[in-house]
Amino acid sequence: MSTARSFSKKMHIRTSPEDAFSEEEAKRIIEYALKLPALMKSLRGKRYRILRAFSEMLKDGQRRKLRYATLVMYNYSDDLTHIINLDLRTAQIMDTKELAIQPGPSSDEYEEAINLIKKERSLLELLDSKSAVIQKGLIVQDPDEELPAGIHRCLEMFLCTPERDRFLHRLVIDLSAQSIVVNEEGGQE
């Protein structure tokens, strides 16, 4: 049995290059990749999160479509985005890139930001009173930095009225430092 078939079979990954990974397939690929020695070495002692895993295709010299996995990971310790391409035929890392870019937020990052908001007593009281709801936002520039993307990974969120017709607080959550760095009141009449 070829390496590609045995790896795909062992990992229970569908072989059609046109298919997106199922949630379970992506989870297995991420777990496998995080155990690879090269990745373990570069991430040792770092706080990081896999933001997404997706299937991509490339054509080999014989015009066959080959499926590989791309993992987008954010390293909060160094504030770098890592793009990792994993060959699903050989189960090896094809290449990695470290970029100073800020990809869109993941659902796990929204959860982390919401938990940080709920740790802020005054905001929790507002949420508990049902006078406000949390509105998800986007990655924004670190308020303490002048670079276009900033240095730290910051997520802008809003506390809005339950009708969502005006905002009560604009928040910027620094996911790298795990703190709220901007808490501006607004929109109250």
N, C-alpha and C positions, 0 to 999 in steps of 0.2 A: 504494500500500500504506500502511495506517495506521501511525502511529508505534508503536503498541502491537505490532502484528504484526511490524514490521521489527525492533524492539528484541528482542522475544522470539525471533524467528527468528535474529537475529544472535547472540544469547547462547545459543541452543539450550536454551531453557527451555520446558517444557511449559506450556500455557496453562490447563489445568484448575485452578481455584482450590482444589479439594478435595485435590489431591495435595501431599504433602510434597515438598520439594526432594530430589533425589538428591544424593549427596555431590559429584558433578561439577558439578551446577547450583549448589549452595551455594558451591563454590570459585570458579566464574566470577563469581557475584554479588559475592562478597567482593572479588575482584581488581578488578572494575569499580568498586565503591564506594570502595575505597581510592585510586583515581585521580581521584575527583571533587575539584575545586579546593577546595570548602568544607571537605571532610574533611581533605584534605592540609594545608591551612592550620592547622586546629585541632590536628592531630597532629604537626606539625613539631617535631622535637627531643624527642618524648615516647616512652616505652617503653610499648607497648600490645599487646594480643592480642585477636583476635576469639574470643570464647568459644563462640558458636553463631550460626547463621543459620537462620531458619525462615520458612515460608510462612504468611501470614495472609490473611484475607479481610475485605473490607468491602463494604457495599452502597452504590451511588451513589444519586442522587435518583430514578433510574428502576428501582430494585430489582434492578439487575444486580450480580452478585457480581464484585468486582474483586480480583485477586491482587496482593499486595505482599510485599516481603521485610522482615523485621525482623532487624537485626543487633544482637547484644549484645556490646559491647566493654568490656574493662577497661583503663583508663589507669593504669598503675602509677606514672607520674611524679607524677600529681595525686591518685591513689587515688580515682578516680571511675569509675562505670559509665556508659557511653554507650549509649543505646537509639536506633538509627537506623532509620527507616522509609523504604524505597526504593520508589517507585512503579514497577512493572514495565511500565506502559503508556508512561510518558514518560521513564523511566530517570533520574529526578531524585529528590533527597531530599525526602520529604514533610515530615518533621519530625525533630528530634533532641531528646533529653532527657539531661541530666547528673544523675545521682542518686548520693547517698552511700549506696548499698546494696551488699551483697556477694552477687552471684548464686552459684549452685553452681559448683564447680570443673569445668574442662574437662579432657579427656584430655591436652592439651598441658601444662596446669599440673601434673598428676600426674607427667608425664615430667620436667618441670623440677625438681619437688620430689625425685623419685627421684635425679636427677643430683646435686643438692645434697647429698643424704644420702650418696651414693657418694663424694663429695669429702672427706667426713669420715673420716679414716684409721681411727679406732677402729671406726666403724660398718661401713666397707668390710671390715675384717678379720673382723668378726662375720658379715657377709653371705657373704664368700668361704669361710668355714669351714662354710657350710651349716647353721649353728646358728640362723639367723634368716631370716625372710622379711618383706618389706615389706607392710603392710596399709594400703590407702588409707583416707583419712579425709574430714573435712569442713572447710569454711571455719570458722574460729573467731576469737574476739576477739583482737586484738593484745594480748599480755601487758603492753605498755608503755602502753596507753591505757585510759581508763575509760569511753569511749563504748560503747554496746551492741554495735556492730559493729566497734569499733576503728577505727583510721585506716588502717593498712597491711593488705594482703591476706595473711592467714595461713592456712596449711593444716596441720591436725593429721594426723599419720601415726603409725603404730606399727610397731615391729619386734617380731614375734611368733615364738614357737617354730614350727618347720616344721609341727607339728600344729595350730597356731593356737589352742592351748588356754590360753595365757597370753602376756602381753606382756612384752617384755624392756626396751624403751625407748619412752617417749612422746616424740614430737618435734613441735615446732611450727616450720614453715618459713615464714619471712617472704618471700613472693614479691616484695614491693615492694623490699625491701632485698637480696634474694637471699642469705639467710643462715638458719642454724638458730638460733632464739632460745630454744628450750626443748629440753633433752635430759635427761629424767628417766629414771633406771633404775627398774625395778619388775618385780614378778611373778616374780622369781627365787627359787627355793627351795634 
